[in-house]
Amino acid sequence: MFNTYQLRKKSVLCFALLLAGLASAQAQQEQVKGATQDQSGEFLSGVSIKAVHGTSGKSFTTSSSDRGLFSFNGLPEGGPYQFIFSYVGFQPDTLSGYRIQAGQPLALSVKLQPISTALEEVVIGYGRVSRKDVTSSITTVKAEDMNVGVFTSPAQMLQGKVPGLTISTNNSNPNAGPAVSLRGASTLRSGAAMEPYYVIDGVPGASLNLIAPDDIESIDVLRDASATAIYGSKAANGVIIVTTKSGRTGQSDISYNGYVAMDKVANHYDMMNGDQYRKLIADNAEFSMQPTDDTGADTDWQRAVERTGNSNNHNISIVGGTEKTQYHASLNTIQNNGVIKGTDMGRQIGRGFLQTKALDDRLTASFNINASMTKRNDVLAWGEGLSVYDAMYYYLPVSPIRNADGSWFEVPDRSQYANPVSLIEEAQNVRKSKVLQAHAKVGYQILPSLTYNIDLSLQNTQYNNAEYFSSLSMAARNQNGRALRSSSEDERRVMEMNLSYDKTFNGLHKFSALAGYSWEENNNGDGFQLVTNDYYNDDLGYYNPSMANVIDRLATGGHFLSTLRMISVYGRVNYGYDNKYLIQATVRRDGSSAFGENHRWATFPSVSAAWRLSEENFLSGSTVVNDLKLRAGFGVSGNSLGFDAFIAQPVYGTTSSFFDYITADGSVRELRTLTALRNANPDLKWETTAMLNLGVDFALLNSRLSGSVEVYEKKTTDLIYDYAVSTARYRHAMLTANVGEIKNRGIEFTLDAKAIAQPDFGWNTGIVLSHNKNEVVSISKGEFTRDFIELSDLGGAGQTNIFQQRLTPGAPIGQFYTWEWAGYNDEGVSVFYVRDAETGERTGETTDTPERKDQAVTGSPQPKLVMGWNNSFRYKDFSLNMMFQGAFGQKIMNGTRARHSNIVGNAGEKNVLASVLDTELMTDRNAHYLSDRYLENGSFMRLAYITLGYKVPVRNLPIKNLKVYATVNNAFVITNYSGNDPEVGLGGLTPGIDNRQTYPRTRTLMFGLNFNL
C-alpha cells in the first residue's frame, strides 16, 4: 500500500511539472497573438494573416480561429515585420514596423472594413475591373443578396434583382425552367436564341446544370452592348457571368447548407362539384348526360392528381489552402417532388477545384472538374385532351376514378376525354441526363504587367429518355403497350488564349489591354430512337423492347450529328486618367460554320466612356455626393445561338411514304421516299444588335443612398425567320432568310438605401424599376414579304386556324389580335363586331359567326413596368429578408377560362367553371370564343419570398456560423386576374397566353440550416 501511495505521489508530481513545462514552452513560443474583427466588433474566423520579415523577405502564414483569435510561433527574431490581413469581402489591412524580441510577445488587434461599392471588382469578360472604373452597364449580385427558395435554375435567384432582366416562372413544375430575357425580346426565334449567354467560371456556354446555388459566389449581368461585345456573336441578349466559390488561403473550412420544403397548390380553379353539375343538367332541359357518366360520385379531379410536394437539398463543401495552393470541393444533392403526382426531379452535382502557383509565383495553374446527374419524371401534357393539366379540370365530377371492379373509369368514345389519374398511373416518362465538364487554366506572368492566359474546357452531355404507355393507357389505345427509348450525346470543346497588360503610369495614367483568340467546336445530337408496341404484358415496361411484336420504323426521332465550329479573335483597351476620365473599346471578329458561305464572318465593335464627376475639384470635398459618374456606350453584338449545322445548307431526308424499287435481278424492295427538307441559303448571316446606352451612377450621404439611372435603345436587324417560297424556284417550300428588324427602348432605375445602420438594428432596402417598349419594325425584305405573322392558335370548337396574336410592323411582339365581343343577340348567343375586309374598320354590324377578317388589335402582353423591391432587416442575431416583385400594364389571354366556360358545348360531357352560372347564358353556344372578353389585366405584385433567420450563438463546440431560417415562397399575390396565377409567359414570341397546359403555382414553406466546421 505504501509503495502504491508513493507511486501515485510521484506520478502527480511529474504530471504537474509536465504541465508547467508545456505552459512555459507555449508562453515562450507565442511570439504574436491577436484577434480579428469586423467593423461592428464581431470576431471573424478564417482571416488569413501573413507575417513578412522585412530583411530576409521570408513569410509565415496562419489564420484566425472560429473565435477570431490567431498566434505565431517560431518567427525569427528581429524585424521589421509586416502583418498582412486578408479576408473575402473585406479590404486587406497591414500592420507594419513590428520587431520580434525574446520574452516580449506582441499583441495585435485589427478591425477589417467591408469592401465598398467603388472598390468591388466586377467581372467584365476575360477579366476584372474595379467598380469605379466600369464604363458599361453591369450589375453584380452577390450570393448573400440572391433570392432564397426551391429553384430549378440559378437564374431564378436573380428575379427582381437586376434592372431590365425579366425572369418569368409561370408554374412550379420541378422539370421546367424559367423564361429569361434582358431588355426585351430581340429575335423571332425561340429557345436559346431568346436567352442571355451564360459564362461560368470563364467557360463560355457552360451548362447551368453544373451549378448548385450554394456554390455560387456572385453573378455579373452584362446588360449593354459595350459590355457584351467582347463575346461577339452570342451576346445580343446580354451575358450572365457566374463565378463559383473557389479555394482560399487559411485553415480548412467544412460547410453544410441544407433545407427541407413543403409545397401546396396556391390557387385552384373553382370547377363544379358533383351536386352542382347534376343541378345544372336537371335545371336545363336542353342539357343531358349519358346515364353511365353519373355513378353518384363527387370527384375533385384537381385534388385527385395533386399531393403535398416536398423537397430537400443538401450541400457539403470543403475549402482551404496555403499561400501557393488553394482548393475547393463540394457535393450537392437535391430532390424536388412536385405537387402533381408523377412529377419530380433529382439531381446530384459534384465539383472539385485546385489552384497552385509555381516559378516564383509567376505561373498560376488551376483545374476544376464538374459533374451532374439529373433524373426527371413527368406526366403527359399532350394536346387533344391527353394532358393531365387539362383533364384535371374538364373530367366530369359525377364520375369516379375507378369502377367497382377496380378498372379505370373511362369513356373511350368521347373526343378529347381521358381520366387524368389513369394518364399518370398508366404511363412512365423518365428523362436522365449526365453532364461532365473539365476545365484547366494556366496564367504566366511574362512581365510584371504582362500575363499570358490559356483556358481549355471540355463538356460532355448525355441524354437518355424512356417512355412506356401501358395497355390500359388512353395515350396508346389498342396498341397493347407502347415504349420509347432514345439516347443522344452532345460534346463541346473550347480553347481560349489571350495576353493581358495592366499598368499605371505616373500614378495618373491607368492603361490595360487584352488580345485573344478563341476556338470552339460543338458536336450535338448524336443519337437514336426506338419505338415499339404490342407487348405480351406490361410487366417489363420500357426495359426490354425486344419483347415487342411491332417496331415503328418511322419513329426514329430525327437524331443527327450536327458539328458547328467557331473561330474568334478579340481585343479590348481600357484607359483611365486620374480616376476621372475612363474609356473602353472592344472589338471581336467571329467566324461560324452555321451561316451561309458568303457571310460566315462578322465584326462586333464597341466603345464606352465615363466621367467621374465626384473626383473633380468642385465635388471631391462634398459631404453629400460620395460618387457620381456619367456613362455612355455604344456597341454591336450578334446572335448565333440556337442554330445547328444545317440552317444554311441543303438538307434531304426521308418521308413517311415508301415505294417499290425493282433491283437488277427483278426483285422488289420497299424503300423510303426522300425529299428536300431545307433549302440552301449562302447569304444567310448573323442577326445583329446595336445598342446605345446612357447612364448615371451615384452614391450619396456617406454611400448610404446609391443607385443608377439608365436609358437605352436596342435595334436588331437581319432577323432570321422561315419564309414561304415557290417550289418552282426552290426545292423546298420554306427558306430561312434574314428579313426583319426589332427595336427595344427603355429606362431603368435602381436605388439602394441603408435606411438604418445601428449596432443592434439595421434596415437596407432597394428597388429596381424597368420600362421597356418593344416594337417590330419590319418583317419583310426584298422578295420575302409578309404583312404579318400569325401566332398562338389556341384551338377550340368553331375556331379552327384562328390565331390570337400577330407580329405586325409598328406593334410589339405578341400583340393580341382577336375578335371583339359585342354582348348577346336576342337568342342569348354571344355576338362580335364585324369589320370590313378591305379597310379593317367596324361596319356597325355584329355577328354570331365571326371570321378572320373580324379580328382587330385588342391589347399587348408586354408589361409597361417591371419591379423588384428588396428589404433586409437585422436585429441582433435575427434577420428578416423579403422581396416583392411585380409587373404592371400587360394583358393576358385567359384561354383556360374560355375553354371551361363553354357551357353549351361542354354540358353533359365535360366539366365547367362553377362561375358560369353567374357569367354565362345557358343558350350561349359561343361562350368559349376567344375574344377581348377573355383578355384580362395581368398586373400583379407578389411577395416572392420572406425569410426569417437566426444566427445561433455557439460556444465550446466545434461548430461556427450556425444559422437556422424559415422561408415562405409566393406568400401572396395582389392581382385582379381571374386565372390561377398572373405571372404568365412574360418572354418569348407568345407572351401573355394562359391556355390550359399549365402546371399549378405553389406556395412553399422551407426550413434551412447552415453551419461551418
TORPATI-950073 format. One record per residue (C-alpha): x, y, z. Coordinates in steps of 0.2 Angstrom, whole numbers, plus 2048, in hexadecimal, padded with zeros to 3 digits. Layout:
BEGIN
XYZ
...
END
This chain:
BEGIN
800800800
80F80C804
8178087F4
80780C7EA
80581C7F4
8168227F0
81481D7DD
8048287DC
80D8367E5
81B8367D9
80F8347CA
8058447CF
81584D7D2
81C8497C1
80C84D7B8
80C85E7C1
81D8627BC
81985C7AA
80A8687A9
8158767B0
8228737A3
815873794
80E88379A
81F88B79B
82388478A
81388B783
81689C78B
82789D783
821897772
8128A3771
81C8B176A
80C8BA762
7FA8B8767
7EB8C2762
7D98C375C
7D08C774C
7BF8D074C
7B48D9740
7AF8EB741
7A18E774E
7AC8DD759
7A78CC754
7B58C0754
7BA8B9743
7C08A7740
7CA8A1732
7D38B272F
7E48AF727
7F38B7730
8048B8727
8138BD731
8218C4726
8338C672C
8398D7725
84B8D2723
84B8C071D
83A8C1714
8358B071C
8228AF71F
8188A572C
8058A272B
7F889D737
7E58A1738
7D98A6746
7CF89974F
7BC897751
7BD8A475F
7C78B0754
7D88AD75E
7E98A9756
7FB8A775B
80D8A5754
81A89A75B
82C897755
82E8A874C
8418AD74A
8458BB756
8488CC74F
83E8D5742
8368E073D
8278D573A
8178D9730
8078D0734
7FB8CF726
7E98CB729
7DD8C571B
7CC8BF71A
7BF8BC70D
7B38CB70C
7BE8D6716
7CC8E3712
7DD8DC716
7E68E4725
7F98E5729
8018E873A
8148ED738
8248F1741
8238E374E
8328DA755
8338C975D
83D8C876E
83F8BA77A
8338BB788
8298C9781
81A8C2778
8108CE76D
7FE8D076F
7F58D675F
7E38DA75B
7DB8DF74B
7CA8E4745
7C78E0732
7BC8EC728
7B08E571B
7B48E8709
7AB8F7703
7A18F86F3
7AE9026EA
7BC8F66EF
7B28E66EA
7B98DC6DB
7AD8D96CD
7AF8CB6C0
7AF8D36AF
7B38C46A4
7C58BD6A3
7C98C86B2
7C48D26C1
7C48E56C5
7C08EF6D4
7AE8F56D5
7B49076D4
7BC9046C3
7AD8FC6BB
7A79056AB
7998F96A6
7898F46AD
78D8E56B9
7838DF6C8
78B8D46D5
7818C96E1
78A8C16EF
7858B06F7
77F8B8707
7738C36FD
76C8B66F2
75A8AF6F3
7568A16FF
74B8926FA
7498826F2
7508866E0
75287B6D1
75E8886C9
76B8946D0
7638A16C5
7548A26D1
7608A86DF
7618B96D5
74E8BC6D3
74B8CE6D9
75D8D26DB
7638D86CA
75B8E66C1
7568E16AF
7578CE6B3
7468C66B2
7458B56BA
7348AD6B7
72F89D6C1
71D89A6BD
71C8896C6
72487E6D3
72886F6C9
7398686CF
73D8636BD
73B8756B6
7478836B5
7438966B5
7428A16A6
7508AD6A6
7518BD69C
75C8CD69D
7558DE697
7488D768C
7478C967F
7528CC670
7508BD665
7428B365D
7498A3662
746899672
75088F67E
762894681
7618A1674
7568AB680
7608AA690
7708B2696
7818A9693
7888A16A3
79A8A06A8
79F8966B7
7B08986BF
7B789F6AE
7AF8906A4
7A4897696
79488E693
7968826A2
7868796A9
77C8806B7
77986E6BD
78B86E6C3
78887B6D1
7808796E2
77988A6E9
7848876F8
7948876EE
7918986E6
79C8A76EC
7948B46E1
78B8B76D1
7908C66C5
7838CB6B8
78A8D46A9
77B8DE6A3
7818EA695
78A8E6684
79A8F068A
79C8E2697
7968D368D
79F8D767D
7AE8CE683
7A48BE681
79F8C3670
7928B8667
78A8B0676
7878C0680
7788C8678
76D8C3687
77A8C8694
7868BE69D
7858B66AF
7958B26B7
7958A66C5
7A48A56D1
7A48966DD
7AD8946ED
7BF8906EC
7CD88C6F8
7D4898705
7E389A70F
7E1895722
7DB88672C
7D0879724
7BD87D726
7AF870724
79E878721
78D870720
77D878719
76D870718
75A872718
74A868718
73A86F710
72886C70E
71D8726FF
70A8746FE
70187A6EF
6FE88D6F2
6EE88F6E8
6E18836E0
6D58866D2
6C38856D9
6BC8776CF
6AB8706D2
6A98626DE
69E8536DC
68E85B6E4
69086B6DA
6928626CA
6838576CC
6798676D0
67F86F6C1
6798616B6
66885F6BF
6648716BE
6678736AB
65D8676A1
66886A692
67786269B
67984F69E
6868426A4
68983169F
6818266AD
69281D6AF
69B82D6B3
6928306C4
6968236D0
69282E6DF
6A48336E2
6AA8446E7
6BC8446E0
6C88536E2
6D384F6D4
6DF85D6D8
6E38566E9
6E28446E2
6F28476D8
6FA8536E5
70584F6F5
70F859701
71F85C6F9
72F85A702
74185F6FF
75285D707
763864703
77486070B
785868706
79586470F
7A586D70A
7B786E710
7C287C70C
7D4881711
7E688370C
7F688B70E
7FE89B706
8038906F7
7F58836F6
7E28856F8
7D58786F6
7C28776F7
7B78676F5
7A48666F7
7968596F6
78485E6F3
7748536F3
76385A6F0
7528506EF
74385A6E9
7328516E9
72585B6E1
71385E6E7
70D8546D8
70F8426DA
71C83A6CF
72684A6CD
73784B6D6
7498506D3
7598496DB
76A8506D8
77B84D6DF
78A8596DB
79C8566E0
7A98646DD
7BC8646E1
7C88736DF
7DB8746E1
7E68826DE
7F98846E1
8078906DE
81988C6D8
8288946D0
82A8A16DE
8178A46DD
8188A96CB
80E89A6C5
7FC8976CB
7F48876C6
7E28816CB
7D88726C7
7C686E6CA
7BB8606C6
7A88606C7
79B8536C5
7888526C7
77B8446C6
7698496C4
75983D6C3
7488446BF
73783C6C0
7298456B7
7178426B2
70E8446A1
70B85669B
706852689
6F885A67F
6E785367A
6E285168C
6F1845691
6F885169E
6F784F6B1
6F78626B3
6E78636A7
6DE8536AD
6DF8586BF
6D28666BB
6C785F6AE
6C484D6B4
6B284C6BB
6B084D6CE
6A28416CE
6AD8326C8
6B98286D3
6CB8256D1
6C98126D0
6BB8076CD
6B47FB6DA
6BF7ED6D3
6CF7F86D5
6D17FC6C2
6D280E6BD
6C38186B9
6C581D6A7
6B9823699
6C481D68A
6B882367D
6B7835683
6C384167A
6D1849683
6CC841694
6D883769F
6D88326B1
6E683D6B8
6EB8316C6
6ED8236B9
6F782E6AE
70482F6BD
70381D6C3
7038156B2
71281E6AB
7248206AF
72E82E6A9
74082F6AF
74E83A6A9
7608386AF
76F8436AB
7818436B0
78D8526AD
7A08516B0
7AB8606AE
7BE8626B0
7C68736B0
7D88776B1
7E08896B2
7F288E6B2
7F88A06B4
80A8A56B2
8118B66B7
81D8BA6A9
8208CC6B0
8198D46C0
80C8DC6B5
80A8CF6A7
8028BE6AA
7FE8B069E
7EE8A56A1
7E8895699
7D788D69D
7D287B698
7C187469B
7B8864696
7A5861699
79C851696
78984F698
78083F696
76D83E695
76382E698
75082E696
744820699
73181F698
72481169A
711812698
70980369E
6FC7F9696
6EF8026A0
6F581469B
6EA81F692
6FA82668A
6FD816681
6EC80E67E
6EB7FD676
6FE7FC675
7017EF683
70E7FA68B
71A806682
72C80A687
738817682
74B817685
75782567F
76982A682
77383867C
783841680
78A85267F
79C857680
7A4868681
7B786D680
7BD87F683
7CE886683
7D2898688
7E38A1689
7E78B368B
7F48BF691
7EF8CC69E
7F98DC6A2
7F58E76B1
8008F66B7
7FE9076BF
80A9156B9
80F9236C5
80091F6D0
7F59286C3
7F491D6B4
7EB90C6B6
7ED9026A7
7E88F06A3
7E68E5694
7E08D468F
7E38CA67F
7DC8B967C
7D88AA671
7C989E674
7C588D66C
7B688266F
7AE873668
79D86C66C
79785B667
78585966C
77784D669
78083D666
77383066B
765825666
75382066B
74981066B
73680F66D
72E7FE66F
71C7F8673
7117E8675
7197E0685
7137D068D
7107D969D
7157E96A6
7217E16B3
7327E76AB
72D7F86A6
73A80069B
7487F66A1
7477E8694
7427EE683
7477DE67B
7377D6682
72C7E1677
7247DA668
7247EB65E
7327F765A
72D808654
73980B646
73381D643
736823655
749824655
74983565E
752840651
76383E65A
772844650
78384A654
78585C652
797863652
799876654
7AA87F656
7AE89165A
7BE89A659
7C08AB661
7CD8B9664
7CA8C7671
7D18D6679
7CE8E3686
7D68F368C
7D38FC69C
7DA90D6A0
7D79186B0
7DE9296B4
7DF92E6C6
7D09236CB
7C59306C2
7C492C6B0
7C291A6AA
7C0913699
7BF901693
7BF8FA681
7BC8E867B
7BC8DF66B
7B88CC667
7B88C3656
7AF8B3656
7AE8A6648
7A1898649
79D88963F
78A88B642
787899636
78889A623
79889961A
7978AB615
7958B2627
79E8A7633
7A88B563B
7A38C4644
7AA8D264F
7A38D865F
7AA8E9666
7A68F3675
7AC90367E
7A790A68F
7AD919699
7AA9206AB
7AD9306B4
7AE92F6C7
7A89406CC
7AB93B6DE
7BE93C6DC
7BD94E6D5
7C295C6E0
7B19636E1
7AA9536E9
7B994A6F0
7B6952701
7A3950701
79C948711
78C944707
79293D6F7
79E92E6FA
79E9286E8
79692E6D8
79A9276C7
79392A6B5
79491C6A9
79191A696
79490B68B
79090467A
7938F3674
78E8E5667
78C8D366C
7848C4663
7798B5666
7808A465F
77789A66D
76B88D66A
771887659
777876652
783873644
775872637
76C882639
774889628
777878620
76D86E614
76685F61E
75D850617
754843622
747835622
735837622
72782B629
724823618
72C815610
72E80F5FE
7317FF5F5
7437FE5EE
7477F15E1
7597EA5E2
7637E45D3
75E7D25D6
74C7D75D5
7487D65E8
73E7E35F1
7447ED600
73A7F960A
74480960D
74181A616
73D82960B
74983760C
74584960B
74D85B60D
74B86061F
75487161F
75A87D611
76C883610
76F896614
78189B611
77C8AD616
7758A9627
77F8B3634
77F8B8646
7718C164F
7798D2655
7748DC664
77A8EE666
7788F7677
77A90867D
77A90A690
77B91969B
77D9186AE
7809216BE
7879196CE
7869216DF
78A91F6F1
78492C6FE
78492F711
794925715
78E918708
77E914712
774918702
77A9126F2
77390D6E1
7739106CE
7689166C0
76A90F6AF
76291269E
76590768F
76090467D
7628F2676
7608EF663
7618DD65C
7628DB649
7638CC63D
7578C2647
7578B0642
7468A863E
73F89A633
7368A1624
72B899617
733898605
72D8915F5
73287F5F1
7348845DF
74488C5E4
7498835F4
7498715F9
740874609
73187F60D
73A88861B
74A89261C
75389962B
7588AB627
75D8BB62F
74E8C762E
7488D163D
74C8DE64A
7478E065C
74A8EF668
74A8F067B
74B900684
74B902697
74F90A6A7
7559026B7
7579086C9
7609006D8
7609086E9
7689006F9
76790770A
76F90371B
76090A723
765906735
77790173A
7788FE74D
7828F1756
7738E775B
7678EB74D
7698EE73B
75D8F072C
7638F071A
7578F270C
7588F36F9
74D8F56EA
74F8F06D8
7438F86CB
7448F46B8
73A8FA6A9
73C8F3698
7338F7688
7348E967B
7308EC669
7318E1659
7378ED64C
7378E263D
7348D0638
7378D2626
7468D461A
7488D3608
73F8C3601
73A8BE613
72B8C8616
71E8C5624
7118D162B
7108C863B
7158B7643
7078AE64D
70A8A665D
70189D66C
6F4891664
6EC88C674
6DF88166C
6CD87F672
6BD87A669
6B888665B
6C988E65C
6D4884650
6E388D64A
6DE89D654
6EE8A465B
6EE8B066A
6FE8B9667
7078C2659
7198C8655
7158D864C
7208E7647
71E8F5653
7178EA661
71F8E0670
7238CE670
7148C4675
7078D1671
6F68CA673
6EB8CA664
6DA8C3668
6C88C4666
6BF8D266F
6B08CC67A
6A08D6677
6958CE684
6868C2680
6798C2672
6678BE675
66A8AC676
6768AD684
6858AA679
6958B467A
6988BF66B
6A78C8665
6AB8D865B
6AC8D6649
6BB8DF640
6BD8E362D
6C88D7624
6D08E561A
6D28F4627
6D28EA637
6C68F663F
6B68F2648
6A68F163D
69A8F464C
6948E264A
6968D3656
6968C1652
6958B065C
6A18A864E
6B08B364E
6BE8B1641
6D08B4640
6CD8C5638
6C48CA648
6D38CA653
6DB8DA659
6E98E0665
6E38DE677
6F28E0682
7048DC686
70C8CF691
71B8D9694
71C8E16A6
71E8F46A7
7278F26B7
7318E46C0
7368E66D2
7408DE6DF
7408E46F1
74D8DC6FE
74D8DF710
7598D971D
7578DB730
7638D673E
7618D6750
76F8CF75B
7708BD755
7608BD74C
75D8C2739
74E8C472E
74F8C571C
7418C770F
73F8CB6FD
7308D16F3
72F8D06E1
7228D66D5
71D8DA6C3
7118E76BE
7078EC6AE
7078DB6A4
6F88D169E
6F58BE69F
6EB8B4694
6E28A86A0
6DF89A694
6DD88E6A3
6CD8986A9
6C7898698
6C8886695
6BF8826A6
6B288E6A3
6AB885693
69B88169C
69187B68C
69F871685
6A5869695
69586669F
6928546A1
6A384F69B
6B08596A4
6B18646B3
6B08776B4
6B48856C0
6A88876CE
6A78996CA
69F8966B9
68E8966C2
6918A96C5
69C8AE6B6
6948A46A8
6838A269F
67D89069D
67989368B
68B89A687
69388E67B
6A189B678
6A589D68A
6B6896687
6BB8A0678
6CC8A967B
6CA8BB67B
6CE8CB684
6C18C5691
6CE8B9697
6DC8C5696
6E08CA6A8
6EB8D66B1
6FA8CC6B7
7028D96C3
7088D26D3
7138D46E2
7198C46EB
7228C26FC
72E8B66F3
7378B0703
7398B5715
7468AD720
7498AE733
75A8A9738
7638A7749
7768A674C
77789A75A
78589E767
79088F769
79D88D776
7A987F77B
7A487576B
7AD87375B
79F87A751
79F88C74C
794898742
78588D746
77589573E
76388E73D
756896732
74489472C
73E89A71B
72D89C713
72D89D700
71F8A56F7
7178AB707
70A8B56FE
7058BD6EE
6FB8CD6EB
6F28CD6DA
6E18CE6D2
6E58C06C6
6D88B26C7
6E48A46C2
6EF89A6CE
6FE8A56CD
7018B56C3
7148B26C0
7118AB6AF
71E8AA6A2
7268BB6A2
7338B6695
7348AD684
72A8B0675
7198AC67D
7198B568D
7098B7697
7018A6692
6F889C6A0
6F188D697
6EE87D6A2
6FF8756A1
70587D6B1
70D8756C0
70587C6D0
70F88A6D9
7138856EB
71688D6FC
726886704
72B885716
73D881719
74987E728
75B880726
76B87E730
77D88472C
78D882736
7A0880735
7AC87473D
END
